Amino acid sequence: MIDQQVTLRGAAARLPVRPRTGRYLVLATVFICAACGLVYELELVALASYLIGDSVTQASVVLSVMVFAMGIGSLLAKRLRCRAAVGFGLIEAALALIGGSSALVLYASFAWLGESRYALVGFTLAIGMLIGAEIPLLMTLIQRVDRQDAGGAVADLFAADYVGALVGGLAFPFLLLPMLGQLTGALFTGAVNAAAGGALVLWLFRRDLSSRSRWLLVLANLAVIGLLAGATLLVDDFERAARRAVYGNQVRVAVRTGVQEVVLTGTGRESLGLYLDGRLRASARDEYRYHEALVHPAMNGRHERVLILGGGDGLAAREVLRYRDVREVTVVELDPAVTRLARTDPALRGLNGNAYRDPRLTAVGGDAFNWLRAGSERYDVVISDLPDPGITASTKLYSAEFYGLVGEALAPGGRLVVHAGSPGSRGRTYWTVEASVRAGGLAARPYRVTGRLPGIAADPGRFEGAGPAPRDWGFVLASPGAVPPLGLAAGAPGLRSLGERGLREAGRSAEHVRVKGQAPSTLIHPRYREGA
C-alpha cells in the first residue's frame, strides 16, 4: 500500500530542515496554491461570461457551486489525513491538470459542441472539491512540521491562503490575461501549481514517503507538467481550429483587444462578417436592413448634428452621412480597435462607404455613459447602436439613468433611437428597454422590423450558437416632448428595405406583441438577463 511507510498523523515529520524553516515552506506553498486556486476561479467566471454571456449569472453559478464543492472536498479529505503528504501531492497534481486545462476544454466544448454550461459546472465542482481538500491536509502537515496550538496553525494557514488569493486575484487581470491570454494563462497557472505542490512533498516530506509513493508522485507531476507544457505549445493551433469551428473557414482578422475579441470573416465586402466576443455584430448579407431601420426614422426632423453611441464599424454613420444637410457626426466607441479596423480593413471600409474619410465625422474613444455624463453639447439626433442589454457590461447603457443623460444631450425637438433587441424572441428585454426609455423622461414609440434572413444575425446582441436566430429587429424612437412620428425625412435618400408604409406597419407590429407590466431597468436594479 502507498501509505505503509508514511508517518501516522500526529507523529513528528522527519525533515531535511529545521521545523521553523519547514513551517515557512508549507506556508509559502499555501500562498502559491491559493493564488492558483483563485486564478482558476476567475478564469472560469471570465470565460463563462465571454462564451455564455450574462456575467452576473455566470459569476453566481461559479462562486456558489465552488464554495459548495469546497465543503464537500474538505469532508472527503478527512480520510486522507493519515497519509497527508501523499494525499496533498496527488490532489495538487489533479488540481493543476484540471484547473490548467479547464479553459481549453471549455472553449473546445463551446466551439465544437455549441454548449459549455455543463462543462462549466463540472469543472467548477471538480476544482472546488480539490481546493477544499487542501486545507485539512495542510493543517495536518504544518502541525507535524512545527508543533503549535491548533488556533495558531489555523491563523497562519488562513493568513497565507488569503494573501495568496489577493495576489492571484490581482495577477489574473493585470498580468496573466494581458500577457498570456486565458488559455495560456490557465496552463501556466496549472504548471506552477503542480511544481509547488510536488516540490513541497517530494523534498520537505521525502523521508516520510515510501519508494512507491515517491515514484508515483514524481511520475504524476511530470506527466501533468508535460501535458500542460505540450498544450501550451499547441495553443495557437488550437485557437485557429476553434475559430474555424465557430466562425467558419474564412477568418481573416482575429484580434484580442483590451475590451473584447474582434473577428472579421469573409473574403470580401459581399461576404463580410464582423464578430465581437463571439457575437455577430454585422453581416454583409443583411446589415443594411438593420441599419436603415435604425437610422432613417430618427432622421425625420432636424438632423444637422448627430451623435452615434457605439457603431464603431461605421455602418450607422454611413447611413447618416447620406444626408447632405448633416453638418457633424460624432461616433463614441469604447474599443478603438473597432474604429481602426473600420478605417483600414478594405472589406469593412468598403461596406461602410469610407465613412471615416468624411470630414464631417469625428470618432471619440470612451464609454458612452461617462462621455454623456461629462459632455455639455446638444444633438438633434442620438443613435444608440450598442451591445445587447443582456450582456452585463452593457446594462447601464440601457438604464433609465442613461436615457436621462441622453435626454439632456438632445436639442429641442431632438430624437433618440435605440436598438432594443428582438420583440418576437426576447419580448421581456425589448419592453423593459421601452419602459426604461420612458422612465428616463422621454416619450417613446416602439417599432418592429421583420424580414431578417434565415441564419443571419446582423444584431449587436446576437450570440452565435445561442439557438435559432430571431426573425425581427426591435427599435424604440423617443423624444423629450411629444411622441415622435414614425416616418422618413423629406428628401430622404433611396432605401432598399424601408418605406413610409413599412414604417407604419412596423409600429403596429410592435404593439401586437407588447408585453405589459415591464418595469424599467435602473443602475441599482438592472432587469436584463441573457435570453430573456
C-alpha positions in Angstrom: 0.0 0.0 0.0 1.1 3.6 -0.8 0.8 4.7 2.8 2.6 1.7 4.5 5.7 3.7 5.3 4.0 7.1 5.9 4.3 8.5 9.3 1.0 8.4 11.1 -0.9 11.6 11.7 0.2 13.3 14.9 3.9 12.0 14.7 6.7 14.4 14.0 7.8 14.5 10.5 11.5 13.8 9.6 12.5 16.9 7.9 15.7 17.9 6.0 15.4 21.4 7.5 14.7 23.0 10.9 11.0 22.9 11.9 10.6 26.7 11.7 12.0 26.7 8.2 9.7 23.8 7.2 6.8 25.7 8.6 7.6 28.7 6.3 8.0 26.4 3.3 4.5 24.9 4.0 3.0 28.5 4.3 4.8 29.5 1.1 3.2 26.6 -0.7 -0.2 27.6 0.8 0.3 31.0 -0.6 1.1 29.7 -4.1 -1.7 27.2 -4.2 -4.2 29.8 -3.0 -3.1 32.2 -5.8 -3.5 29.4 -8.3 -6.9 28.4 -7.0 -8.3 31.9 -7.3 -6.9 32.2 -10.8 -8.8 29.1 -11.8 -12.0 30.5 -10.3 -11.6 33.9 -12.1 -10.7 32.2 -15.3 -14.0 30.1 -15.2 -16.0 33.3 -14.5 -14.3 35.3 -17.3 -14.5 32.6 -19.9 -18.1 31.7 -19.0 -19.1 35.4 -19.3 -17.5 35.5 -22.7 -18.9 32.2 -24.0 -22.3 32.2 -22.4 -23.0 35.9 -21.5 -24.8 37.4 -18.5 -21.7 37.7 -16.3 -23.7 38.2 -13.1 -25.4 34.8 -13.6 -22.2 33.0 -14.5 -20.3 34.5 -11.6 -23.1 33.5 -9.2 -23.1 29.9 -10.5 -19.3 29.5 -10.4 -18.9 31.1 -6.9 -21.9 29.2 -5.3 -21.1 25.8 -6.8 -17.4 26.2 -6.0 -18.0 27.1 -2.3 -20.4 24.1 -2.0 -17.8 21.8 -3.6 -15.1 23.1 -1.3 -17.2 22.0 1.7 -17.6 18.5 0.1 -13.8 18.3 -0.6 -13.0 19.3 2.9 -15.1 16.5 4.3 -13.7 13.9 1.9 -10.1 14.9 2.8 -10.6 13.7 6.4 -10.0 10.2 5.1 -6.5 11.3 3.8 -5.1 12.9 7.0 -3.2 9.7 7.9 -1.3 10.0 4.7 -1.4 13.7 4.3 1.8 14.2 2.4 1.0 11.7 -0.4 -2.7 12.9 -0.5 -1.7 16.5 -0.8 0.8 15.8 -3.6 -1.8 13.8 -5.6 -4.5 16.4 -5.0 -2.3 19.3 -6.3 -1.3 17.3 -9.4 -5.0 16.6 -10.1 -5.9 20.3 -9.4 -3.1 21.5 -11.7 -4.3 19.3 -14.5 -8.0 20.0 -14.2 -7.6 23.7 -13.4 -4.9 24.3 -16.0 -6.8 22.6 -18.8 -10.3 24.0 -17.9 -10.1 27.0 -20.2 -9.0 24.8 -23.1 -11.8 22.3 -22.6 -14.5 24.9 -22.0 -13.6 26.7 -25.2 -13.4 23.4 -27.1 -16.9 22.5 -25.8 -18.2 25.8 -27.0 -16.5 25.7 -30.4 -17.3 22.1 -31.4 -20.4 21.2 -29.3 -22.0 24.7 -29.1 -22.6 24.3 -25.4 -20.3 24.9 -22.4 -22.7 25.2 -19.5 -22.3 21.6 -18.4 -18.6 21.6 -18.7 -18.5 24.8 -16.7 -20.4 23.3 -13.8 -18.4 20.1 -14.0 -15.0 21.9 -13.8 -16.3 24.2 -11.0 -17.3 21.1 -8.9 -14.0 19.3 -9.5 -11.8 22.3 -8.9 -13.8 23.3 -5.8 -13.6 19.9 -4.3 -9.8 19.7 -4.8 -9.3 23.2 -3.4 -11.5 22.3 -0.4 -9.4 19.2 0.3 -6.2 21.3 0.6 -6.7 23.0 3.9 -7.3 19.9 6.1 -4.3 18.2 4.7 -2.1 21.3 5.0 -3.3 21.7 8.6 -2.1 18.2 9.3 1.2 18.8 7.6 2.0 22.1 9.3 1.3 20.6 12.8 3.7 17.7 12.0 6.4 20.1 10.9 6.2 22.6 13.8 4.2 21.8 16.9 1.8 24.7 17.7 -1.7 25.1 19.1 -4.5 24.5 16.6 -5.7 28.1 16.7 -2.2 29.4 15.8 -1.9 26.9 12.9 -5.3 27.8 11.5 -4.5 31.5 11.7 -1.2 31.0 9.9 -2.8 28.9 7.2 -5.6 31.2 6.5 -3.4 34.3 6.5 -1.2 32.7 3.8 -4.3 31.5 2.0 -6.0 34.9 1.9 -2.8 36.8 0.9 -2.2 34.3 -1.9 -5.8 34.7 -3.0 -5.2 38.5 -3.1 -2.1 38.1 -5.3 -3.8 35.6 -7.6 -6.9 37.9 -7.9 -4.7 40.8 -8.9 -2.4 38.8 -11.1 -5.2 37.5 -13.3 -6.5 40.7 -14.8 -3.2 42.7 -14.7 -0.6 40.1 -15.6 -1.9 36.8 -16.9 -4.7 38.0 -19.1 -2.8 40.8 -20.9 0.5 38.9 -21.2 -0.6 35.3 -21.8 -4.3 35.3 -22.5 -6.9 33.0 -21.0 -5.8 29.7 -22.4 -2.0 30.0 -21.9 -2.6 31.8 -18.6 -4.6 28.9 -17.2 -2.0 26.3 -18.5 0.9 28.3 -16.9 -1.0 28.5 -13.6 -1.5 24.8 -13.6 2.2 24.2 -14.2 3.1 26.5 -11.3 0.5 24.7 -9.1 1.9 21.3 -9.9 5.5 22.4 -9.4 4.8 24.0 -6.0 2.8 21.1 -4.6 5.1 18.4 -5.9 8.3 20.2 -4.7 6.9 20.6 -1.2 6.0 16.9 -0.8 8.9 15.4 -2.7 11.6 17.5 -0.9 10.3 18.5 2.5 8.5 15.3 3.3 10.6 12.9 1.2 11.7 10.9 4.3 8.1 10.1 5.0 7.4 8.6 1.6 7.8 5.1 0.6 9.7 4.4 -2.6 6.5 3.5 -4.4 4.8 6.7 -3.2 7.7 8.8 -4.2 7.8 7.4 -7.8 4.0 7.8 -8.1 4.2 11.5 -7.2 7.2 12.1 -9.4 5.5 10.5 -12.4 2.2 12.2 -11.7 3.7 15.6 -11.5 6.0 15.1 -14.5 3.0 13.9 -16.5 0.9 16.8 -15.5 3.6 19.4 -16.2 4.4 17.7 -19.5 0.8 17.7 -20.6 0.4 21.3 -19.7 3.6 22.3 -21.5 2.6 20.3 -24.6 -0.8 22.0 -24.6 0.9 25.4 -24.3 2.9 24.7 -27.4 -0.3 23.8 -29.3 -2.4 26.7 -28.1 -2.0 28.8 -31.2 -3.0 25.8 -33.4 -5.9 25.1 -31.1 -7.2 28.7 -31.2 -7.1 28.7 -35.0 -9.0 25.4 -35.2 -11.6 26.6 -32.7 -12.1 29.9 -34.5 -12.7 28.0 -37.7 -15.3 25.8 -35.9 -17.0 28.9 -34.5 -16.7 31.4 -37.4 -16.1 29.2 -40.4 -13.1 28.7 -42.6 -12.8 32.3 -43.8 -11.4 34.1 -40.7 -9.3 37.0 -41.9 -8.6 39.0 -38.8 -8.7 37.9 -35.2 -7.6 40.5 -32.6 -7.8 40.3 -28.8 -8.1 43.9 -27.6 -8.3 45.3 -24.1 -12.1 45.2 -24.4 -13.1 42.2 -26.5 -12.1 39.8 -29.2 -12.7 41.2 -32.7 -13.0 38.8 -35.6 -13.6 39.6 -39.3 -14.6 36.8 -41.7 -15.2 36.5 -45.4 -13.1 37.1 -48.4 -14.6 40.4 -49.5 -17.2 43.1 -49.0 -20.1 40.8 -50.0 -19.3 38.0 -47.6 -18.0 40.1 -44.6 -18.9 39.1 -41.1 -17.9 41.2 -38.0 -17.9 39.4 -34.7 -17.3 41.0 -31.3 -16.7 38.5 -28.4 -18.3 35.7 -30.5 -21.4 37.8 -31.2 -22.2 38.5 -34.9 -22.2 42.3 -35.0 -22.7 42.7 -38.7 -23.2 40.5 -41.7 -22.9 42.0 -45.2 -25.9 40.0 -46.3 -28.4 41.9 -44.3 -26.8 44.6 -42.3 -28.4 47.3 -44.5 -31.8 46.2 -43.3 -30.8 46.7 -39.7 -29.0 50.0 -40.2 -31.7 51.5 -42.4 -34.3 50.7 -39.8 -32.1 52.0 -37.0 -31.1 55.3 -38.6 -33.6 56.7 -41.0 -36.7 57.0 -38.8 -34.7 59.2 -36.4 -33.6 61.5 -39.2 -37.2 62.6 -39.7 -36.7 66.2 -38.5 -33.8 68.5 -37.9 -30.6 66.5 -38.1 -27.6 68.8 -38.5 -25.8 67.4 -35.5 -25.9 63.6 -34.9 -24.4 61.5 -32.1 -23.8 57.8 -32.6 -23.2 55.8 -29.4 -21.4 52.6 -30.3 -21.4 51.8 -34.0 -17.6 51.9 -34.4 -17.9 49.8 -37.5 -19.1 52.9 -39.3 -22.2 51.3 -40.8 -24.7 53.5 -38.9 -22.5 56.5 -39.8 -22.7 55.5 -43.5 -26.5 55.9 -43.4 -26.3 59.2 -41.5 -23.8 60.7 -43.9 -26.1 60.0 -46.9 -28.0 63.2 -45.8 -26.2 66.2 -47.3 -27.6 68.6 -44.7 -25.8 66.7 -41.9 -23.1 69.0 -40.7 -21.5 67.0 -37.9 -21.4 63.3 -36.8 -19.7 62.2 -33.6 -19.1 58.4 -33.0 -18.4 57.4 -29.4 -16.9 53.9 -29.5 -15.4 52.1 -26.5 -13.0 49.9 -28.4 -10.5 51.9 -30.6 -9.6 48.6 -32.4 -13.1 48.5 -34.0 -12.8 52.0 -35.4 -9.2 51.3 -36.5 -10.5 48.3 -38.5 -13.4 50.3 -39.9 -10.8 52.8 -41.2 -8.2 50.3 -42.6 -9.7 47.0 -43.5 -10.6 47.0 -47.2 -13.8 45.0 -46.9 -15.2 46.8 -43.9 -14.1 50.1 -45.2 -15.9 49.3 -48.5 -19.1 48.2 -46.6 -19.2 51.4 -44.5 -18.7 53.5 -47.6 -15.4 55.0 -46.3 -17.4 56.8 -43.6 -14.3 57.6 -41.6 -12.9 59.6 -44.5 -15.8 62.0 -44.5 -14.6 65.3 -42.8 -18.0 65.6 -41.1 -17.3 62.5 -38.9 -15.3 62.6 -35.7 -14.6 59.4 -33.7 -14.2 59.5 -30.0 -12.9 56.7 -27.8 -14.7 56.2 -24.5 -17.6 54.7 -22.5 -20.9 56.2 -23.8 -22.3 56.6 -20.2 -19.3 58.5 -18.9 -19.0 60.5 -22.1 -22.6 61.7 -21.9 -22.2 62.5 -18.2 -19.1 64.7 -18.8 -20.5 66.3 -22.0 -22.4 69.5 -22.4 -23.2 69.6 -26.2 -26.6 69.2 -27.7 -27.5 67.0 -30.7 -30.5 66.8 -33.0 -30.3 63.0 -33.2 -28.8 60.4 -30.9 -28.4 56.9 -32.3 -27.8 54.1 -29.7 -26.1 51.3 -31.6 -24.8 49.5 -28.6 -24.2 45.8 -27.5 -27.3 43.9 -26.3 -28.6 44.7 -22.8 -28.4 41.0 -21.8 -24.6 41.4 -21.8 -24.0 42.5 -18.2 -21.4 45.2 -19.1 -24.0 46.9 -21.2 -26.9 47.0 -18.8 -26.1 50.5 -17.6 -26.3 51.7 -21.3 -30.0 50.6 -21.2 -30.9 52.0 -17.9 -33.3 54.8 -17.1 -30.4 56.9 -15.8 -28.6 56.5 -19.2 -31.7 57.7 -21.1 -32.0 60.6 -18.7 -28.4 61.6 -19.8 -29.4 61.2 -23.4 -32.4 63.5 -22.9 -30.1 66.2 -21.5 -27.9 65.8 -24.6 -30.9 66.3 -27.0 -31.6 69.7 -28.6 -35.2 70.9 -28.6 -37.2 68.6 -30.9 -34.3 66.1 -30.9 -34.8 62.3 -31.2 -33.3 59.2 -29.8 -33.4 55.8 -31.4 -32.4 52.7 -29.6 -31.8 49.2 -30.8 -33.6 47.1 -28.2 -33.3 43.5 -29.3 -36.0 41.2 -30.8 -39.6 41.8 -29.7 -40.5 38.4 -31.1 -37.9 36.2 -29.3 -36.9 38.4 -26.4 -40.0 40.3 -25.6 -39.4 41.0 -22.0 -36.0 42.6 -22.7 -37.4 44.7 -25.5 -40.3 46.1 -23.5 -38.0 46.6 -20.5 -35.9 48.9 -22.7 -39.0 50.8 -23.8 -40.1 51.2 -20.2 -36.6 52.4 -19.3 -36.6 55.0 -22.1 -39.9 56.3 -20.7 -38.6 56.3 -17.2 -35.7 58.5 -18.4 -38.2 61.2 -19.2 -38.7 60.5 -22.9 -41.8 59.8 -24.9 -41.3 56.5 -26.7 -42.7 54.9 -29.9 -41.7 51.3 -30.4 -41.4 49.7 -33.8 -40.5 46.3 -35.1 -39.0 45.4 -38.5 -39.3 41.9 -39.7 -37.7 40.1 -42.7 -34.4 39.0 -41.3 -32.7 36.4 -43.5 -32.7 32.9 -42.1 -29.5 32.1 -40.2 -28.3 35.7 -40.4 -27.9 37.8 -37.3 -26.8 41.3 -38.0 -27.5 42.4 -34.5 -25.3 43.9 -31.7 -26.5 41.3 -29.2 -26.9 38.1 -31.2 -24.8 35.3 -29.7 -23.6 32.7 -32.2 -24.9 29.3 -31.4 -27.5 30.6 -28.9 -30.5 28.9 -30.6 -32.5 29.9 -33.6 -31.8 33.4 -34.9 -34.6 35.9 -34.3 -36.6 36.9 -37.4 -37.1 40.6 -36.4 -35.4 43.7 -35.0 -36.9 45.9 -32.4 -36.2 49.7 -32.0 -37.5 52.5 -29.8 -37.8 56.0 -31.2 -38.1 58.7 -28.5 -38.2 62.4 -27.9 -38.2 64.7 -24.8 -41.5 66.2 -25.8 -44.4 64.5 -27.7 -44.2 61.0 -29.0 -42.2 61.3 -32.3 -44.0 60.3 -35.5 -42.8 57.2 -37.4 -41.8 58.4 -40.9 -39.0 59.3 -43.2 -37.4 62.7 -43.7 -38.4 64.8 -46.7 -35.7 64.2 -49.2 -34.5 61.0 -47.6 -32.1 59.0 -49.7 -33.4 56.0 -51.5 -33.6 52.9 -49.2 -33.5 49.3 -50.2 -35.7 47.8 -47.4 -37.7 50.6 -45.8 -40.6 52.9 -46.8 -43.3 55.0 -45.2 -45.9 52.2 -45.4 -43.5 49.7 -44.0 -42.7 52.0 -41.0 -46.4 52.4 -40.2 -46.8 48.7 -40.2 -43.6 48.4 -38.1 -45.3 50.5 -35.3 -48.5 48.4 -35.4 -46.4 45.2 -35.4 -44.6 46.1 -32.3 -47.8 46.9 -30.4 -49.2 43.5 -31.4 -46.5 41.7 -29.4 -46.4 44.1 -26.4 -45.5 42.5 -23.1 -47.4 44.6 -20.5 -46.2 45.5 -17.0 -42.5 45.6 -17.6 -40.7 47.7 -15.0 -37.8 50.0 -16.1 -34.2 48.9 -15.5 -32.0 51.2 -13.3 -28.4 51.2 -12.2 -29.3 49.8 -8.8 -31.9 47.4 -10.1 -30.9 46.0 -13.5 -33.7 43.9 -15.1 -32.0 42.4 -18.1 -30.9 38.8 -18.5 -29.3 36.9 -21.4 -32.0 35.2 -23.4 -35.0 36.8 -21.6 
